[in-house]
Amino acid sequence: MQAYEFYAITENGFIRIPDEYKKKLGEKVKVIVVNDENSDLDWDELFPPMINTKGFKFNREEANER
């Protein structure tokens, strides 16, 4: 058994596995969750704020204009 450690922020009960570990993991994994709320880590530095794109209209033609 190989163990990997990484920090994550839950999103609606889901934890995103970093790409660097996805290739190393099989379909079945054992998960141990540790609450790290009292950590001295700068979470804003590790995980920049998310941008809300709800309602954003993407125009491919405008994006490709040069």
N, CA, C and O atoms as a GROMACS GRO file, in nm:
protein
  264
    1MET      N    1   0.085  -0.118   0.000
    1MET     CA    2   0.000   0.000   0.000
    1MET      C    3   0.090   0.123   0.000
    1MET      O    4   0.185   0.132   0.078
    2GLN      N    5   0.059   0.218  -0.086
    2GLN     CA    6   0.133   0.344  -0.097
    2GLN      C    7   0.043   0.457  -0.046
    2GLN      O    8  -0.075   0.463  -0.080
    3ALA      N    9   0.098   0.546   0.035
    3ALA     CA   10   0.022   0.659   0.088
    3ALA      C   11   0.066   0.789   0.023
    3ALA      O   12   0.184   0.810  -0.003
    4TYR      N   13  -0.030   0.876  -0.004
    4TYR     CA   14  -0.004   1.008  -0.060
    4TYR      C   15  -0.071   1.110   0.029
    4TYR      O   16  -0.182   1.088   0.077
    5GLU      N   17  -0.005   1.222   0.050
    5GLU     CA   18  -0.062   1.328   0.134
    5GLU      C   19  -0.067   1.457   0.054
    5GLU      O   20   0.030   1.495  -0.012
    6PHE      N   21  -0.184   1.524   0.060
    6PHE     CA   22  -0.199   1.653  -0.007
    6PHE      C   23  -0.308   1.731   0.065
    6PHE      O   24  -0.391   1.673   0.135
    7TYR      N   25  -0.308   1.860   0.046
    7TYR     CA   26  -0.411   1.946   0.105
    7TYR      C   27  -0.520   1.971   0.002
    7TYR      O   28  -0.492   1.981  -0.118
    8ALA      N   29  -0.642   1.982   0.049
    8ALA     CA   30  -0.755   2.004  -0.041
    8ALA      C   31  -0.863   2.081   0.032
    8ALA      O   32  -0.869   2.082   0.155
    9ILE      N   33  -0.947   2.145  -0.044
    9ILE     CA   34  -1.067   2.212   0.008
    9ILE      C   35  -1.186   2.135  -0.047
    9ILE      O   36  -1.195   2.110  -0.167
   10THR      N   37  -1.277   2.097   0.042
   10THR     CA   38  -1.393   2.021  -0.004
   10THR      C   39  -1.487   2.111  -0.082
   10THR      O   40  -1.502   2.230  -0.052
   11GLU      N   41  -1.551   2.053  -0.183
   11GLU     CA   42  -1.648   2.125  -0.266
   11GLU      C   43  -1.777   2.042  -0.266
   11GLU      O   44  -1.786   1.942  -0.336
   12ASN      N   45  -1.875   2.084  -0.188
   12ASN     CA   46  -2.002   2.011  -0.176
   12ASN      C   47  -1.980   1.865  -0.138
   12ASN      O   48  -2.047   1.776  -0.190
   13GLY      N   49  -1.887   1.841  -0.046
   13GLY     CA   50  -1.861   1.706   0.001
   13GLY      C   51  -1.763   1.627  -0.084
   13GLY      O   52  -1.737   1.510  -0.053
   14PHE      N   53  -1.709   1.685  -0.190
   14PHE     CA   54  -1.615   1.617  -0.276
   14PHE      C   55  -1.474   1.670  -0.254
   14PHE      O   56  -1.456   1.788  -0.223
   15ILE      N   57  -1.376   1.583  -0.269
   15ILE     CA   58  -1.235   1.621  -0.261
   15ILE      C   59  -1.173   1.593  -0.396
   15ILE      O   60  -1.182   1.482  -0.448
   16ARG      N   61  -1.111   1.694  -0.454
   16ARG     CA   62  -1.047   1.679  -0.584
   16ARG      C   63  -0.908   1.619  -0.564
   16ARG      O   64  -0.829   1.670  -0.485
   17ILE      N   65  -0.878   1.514  -0.636
   17ILE     CA   66  -0.747   1.451  -0.629
   17ILE      C   67  -0.656   1.521  -0.729
   17ILE      O   68  -0.690   1.530  -0.847
   18PRO      N   69  -0.540   1.570  -0.684
   18PRO     CA   70  -0.448   1.638  -0.777
   18PRO      C   71  -0.407   1.547  -0.892
   18PRO      O   72  -0.393   1.426  -0.874
   19ASP      N   73  -0.388   1.606  -1.009
   19ASP     CA   74  -0.354   1.531  -1.130
   19ASP      C   75  -0.231   1.443  -1.111
   19ASP      O   76  -0.225   1.333  -1.166
   20GLU      N   77  -0.134   1.489  -1.033
   20GLU     CA   78  -0.011   1.412  -1.016
   20GLU      C   79  -0.035   1.278  -0.946
   20GLU      O   80   0.048   1.187  -0.957
   21TYR      N   81  -0.147   1.263  -0.875
   21TYR     CA   82  -0.178   1.138  -0.806
   21TYR      C   83  -0.278   1.051  -0.882
   21TYR      O   84  -0.284   0.930  -0.861
   22LYS      N   85  -0.356   1.111  -0.970
   22LYS     CA   86  -0.460   1.036  -1.041
   22LYS      C   87  -0.404   0.916  -1.116
   22LYS      O   88  -0.464   0.809  -1.116
   23LYS      N   89  -0.289   0.933  -1.180
   23LYS     CA   90  -0.229   0.825  -1.259
   23LYS      C   91  -0.176   0.713  -1.169
   23LYS      O   92  -0.168   0.597  -1.211
   24LYS      N   93  -0.141   0.747  -1.045
   24LYS     CA   94  -0.082   0.650  -0.954
   24LYS      C   95  -0.187   0.569  -0.879
   24LYS      O   96  -0.156   0.462  -0.827
   25LEU      N   97  -0.310   0.618  -0.873
   25LEU     CA   98  -0.415   0.553  -0.796
   25LEU      C   99  -0.495   0.456  -0.882
   25LEU      O  100  -0.518   0.480  -1.000
   26GLY      N  101  -0.537   0.348  -0.820
   26GLY     CA  102  -0.626   0.254  -0.887
   26GLY      C  103  -0.770   0.300  -0.867
   26GLY      O  104  -0.796   0.412  -0.824
   27GLU      N  105  -0.863   0.211  -0.900
   27GLU     CA  106  -1.004   0.244  -0.884
   27GLU      C  107  -1.048   0.242  -0.738
   27GLU      O  108  -1.139   0.316  -0.700
   28LYS      N  109  -0.986   0.158  -0.658
   28LYS     CA  110  -1.023   0.146  -0.517
   28LYS      C  111  -0.915   0.209  -0.430
   28LYS      O  112  -0.797   0.177  -0.443
   29VAL      N  113  -0.956   0.299  -0.342
   29VAL     CA  114  -0.863   0.366  -0.253
   29VAL      C  115  -0.920   0.368  -0.112
   29VAL      O  116  -1.041   0.360  -0.093
   30LYS      N  117  -0.832   0.378  -0.014
   30LYS     CA  118  -0.873   0.396   0.125
   30LYS      C  119  -0.855   0.543   0.157
   30LYS      O  120  -0.748   0.599   0.133
   31VAL      N  121  -0.958   0.605   0.211
   31VAL     CA  122  -0.954   0.749   0.237
   31VAL      C  123  -0.960   0.773   0.388
   31VAL      O  124  -1.046   0.719   0.457
   32ILE      N  125  -0.867   0.855   0.437
   32ILE     CA  126  -0.868   0.899   0.576
   32ILE      C  127  -0.871   1.051   0.573
   32ILE      O  128  -0.785   1.114   0.512
   33VAL      N  129  -0.971   1.110   0.637
   33VAL     CA  130  -0.988   1.255   0.633
   33VAL      C  131  -0.948   1.312   0.769
   33VAL      O  132  -0.992   1.265   0.873
   34VAL      N  133  -0.863   1.415   0.766
   34VAL     CA  134  -0.818   1.484   0.887
   34VAL      C  135  -0.859   1.630   0.875
   34VAL      O  136  -0.824   1.696   0.778
   35ASN      N  137  -0.931   1.679   0.973
   35ASN     CA  138  -0.972   1.819   0.975
   35ASN      C  139  -0.851   1.905   1.010
   35ASN      O  140  -0.787   1.882   1.112
   36ASP      N  141  -0.819   2.002   0.926
   36ASP     CA  142  -0.700   2.085   0.944
   36ASP      C  143  -0.737   2.233   0.961
   36ASP      O  144  -0.662   2.320   0.917
   37GLU      N  145  -0.850   2.260   1.023
   37GLU     CA  146  -0.898   2.398   1.041
   37GLU      C  147  -0.802   2.484   1.123
   37GLU      O  148  -0.795   2.605   1.101
   38ASN      N  149  -0.728   2.424   1.216
   38ASN     CA  150  -0.640   2.502   1.303
   38ASN      C  151  -0.496   2.507   1.252
   38ASN      O  152  -0.405   2.540   1.327
   39SER      N  153  -0.477   2.475   1.126
   39SER     CA  154  -0.344   2.474   1.067
   39SER      C  155  -0.290   2.616   1.052
   39SER      O  156  -0.366   2.712   1.040
   40ASP      N  157  -0.158   2.628   1.052
   40ASP     CA  158  -0.092   2.757   1.030
   40ASP      C  159  -0.072   2.786   0.882
   40ASP      O  160  -0.013   2.888   0.846
   41LEU      N  161  -0.122   2.699   0.795
   41LEU     CA  162  -0.106   2.720   0.651
   41LEU      C  163  -0.184   2.842   0.604
   41LEU      O  164  -0.290   2.874   0.658
   42ASP      N  165  -0.132   2.908   0.503
   42ASP     CA  166  -0.204   3.019   0.440
   42ASP      C  167  -0.289   2.961   0.328
   42ASP      O  168  -0.243   2.946   0.215
   43TRP      N  169  -0.415   2.928   0.360
   43TRP     CA  170  -0.503   2.862   0.265
   43TRP      C  171  -0.530   2.948   0.143
   43TRP      O  172  -0.548   2.895   0.033
   44ASP      N  173  -0.533   3.080   0.159
   44ASP     CA  174  -0.557   3.167   0.044
   44ASP      C  175  -0.442   3.160  -0.055
   44ASP      O  176  -0.461   3.178  -0.175
   45GLU      N  177  -0.322   3.132  -0.004
   45GLU     CA  178  -0.207   3.118  -0.093
   45GLU      C  179  -0.210   2.983  -0.164
   45GLU      O  180  -0.178   2.974  -0.283
   46LEU      N  181  -0.250   2.878  -0.090
   46LEU     CA  182  -0.257   2.745  -0.149
   46LEU      C  183  -0.371   2.733  -0.250
   46LEU      O  184  -0.355   2.671  -0.355
   47PHE      N  185  -0.485   2.793  -0.217
   47PHE     CA  186  -0.604   2.784  -0.301
   47PHE      C  187  -0.659   2.924  -0.326
   47PHE      O  188  -0.734   2.976  -0.244
   48PRO      N  189  -0.623   2.986  -0.438
   48PRO     CA  190  -0.676   3.119  -0.467
   48PRO      C  191  -0.828   3.118  -0.474
   48PRO      O  192  -0.887   3.013  -0.501
   49PRO      N  193  -0.891   3.233  -0.451
   49PRO     CA  194  -1.039   3.238  -0.454
   49PRO      C  195  -1.094   3.191  -0.588
   49PRO      O  196  -1.035   3.214  -0.694
   50MET      N  197  -1.208   3.125  -0.582
   50MET     CA  198  -1.275   3.077  -0.703
   50MET      C  199  -1.350   3.194  -0.768
   50MET      O  200  -1.395   3.286  -0.698
   51ILE      N  201  -1.364   3.190  -0.898
   51ILE     CA  202  -1.437   3.292  -0.971
   51ILE      C  203  -1.574   3.236  -1.008
   51ILE      O  204  -1.582   3.127  -1.066
   52ASN      N  205  -1.678   3.308  -0.977
   52ASN     CA  206  -1.813   3.266  -1.011
   52ASN      C  207  -1.842   3.305  -1.155
   52ASN      O  208  -1.849   3.424  -1.187
   53THR      N  209  -1.858   3.207  -1.242
   53THR     CA  210  -1.885   3.234  -1.383
   53THR      C  211  -2.032   3.212  -1.419
   53THR      O  212  -2.068   3.208  -1.537
   54LYS      N  213  -2.116   3.197  -1.318
   54LYS     CA  214  -2.258   3.176  -1.344
   54LYS      C  215  -2.314   3.298  -1.418
   54LYS      O  216  -2.296   3.411  -1.374
   55GLY      N  217  -2.380   3.274  -1.528
   55GLY     CA  218  -2.437   3.382  -1.607
   55GLY      C  219  -2.341   3.440  -1.709
   55GLY      O  220  -2.379   3.528  -1.786
   56PHE      N  221  -2.216   3.394  -1.710
   56PHE     CA  222  -2.117   3.445  -1.806
   56PHE      C  223  -2.150   3.392  -1.945
   56PHE      O  224  -2.170   3.272  -1.962
   57LYS      N  225  -2.154   3.479  -2.042
   57LYS     CA  226  -2.181   3.441  -2.181
   57LYS      C  227  -2.048   3.439  -2.256
   57LYS      O  228  -1.982   3.542  -2.270
   58PHE      N  229  -2.008   3.321  -2.304
   58PHE     CA  230  -1.884   3.307  -2.378
   58PHE      C  231  -1.912   3.320  -2.527
   58PHE      O  232  -1.998   3.251  -2.581
   59ASN      N  233  -1.837   3.408  -2.592
   59ASN     CA  234  -1.851   3.427  -2.735
   59ASN      C  235  -1.719   3.384  -2.801
   59ASN      O  236  -1.618   3.453  -2.792
   60ARG      N  237  -1.722   3.269  -2.867
   60ARG     CA  238  -1.600   3.214  -2.927
   60ARG      C  239  -1.543   3.305  -3.034
   60ARG      O  240  -1.420   3.316  -3.045
   61GLU      N  241  -1.627   3.371  -3.112
   61GLU     CA  242  -1.579   3.460  -3.218
   61GLU      C  243  -1.502   3.578  -3.158
   61GLU      O  244  -1.396   3.614  -3.209
   62GLU      N  245  -1.556   3.639  -3.051
   62GLU     CA  246  -1.486   3.750  -2.987
   62GLU      C  247  -1.354   3.704  -2.926
   62GLU      O  248  -1.253   3.775  -2.934
   63ALA      N  249  -1.353   3.586  -2.867
   63ALA     CA  250  -1.233   3.535  -2.804
   63ALA      C  251  -1.123   3.509  -2.906
   63ALA      O  252  -1.004   3.522  -2.874
   64ASN      N  253  -1.160   3.473  -3.028
   64ASN     CA  254  -1.062   3.440  -3.131
   64ASN      C  255  -1.025   3.559  -3.220
   64ASN      O  256  -0.940   3.544  -3.308
   65GLU      N  257  -1.086   3.675  -3.200
   65GLU     CA  258  -1.049   3.792  -3.279
   65GLU      C  259  -0.906   3.833  -3.246
   65GLU      O  260  -0.863   3.826  -3.130
   66ARG      N  261  -0.835   3.874  -3.348
   66ARG     CA  262  -0.695   3.916  -3.324
   66ARG      C  263  -0.676   4.054  -3.376
   66ARG      O  264  -0.566   4.108  -3.367
   0.00000   0.00000   0.00000
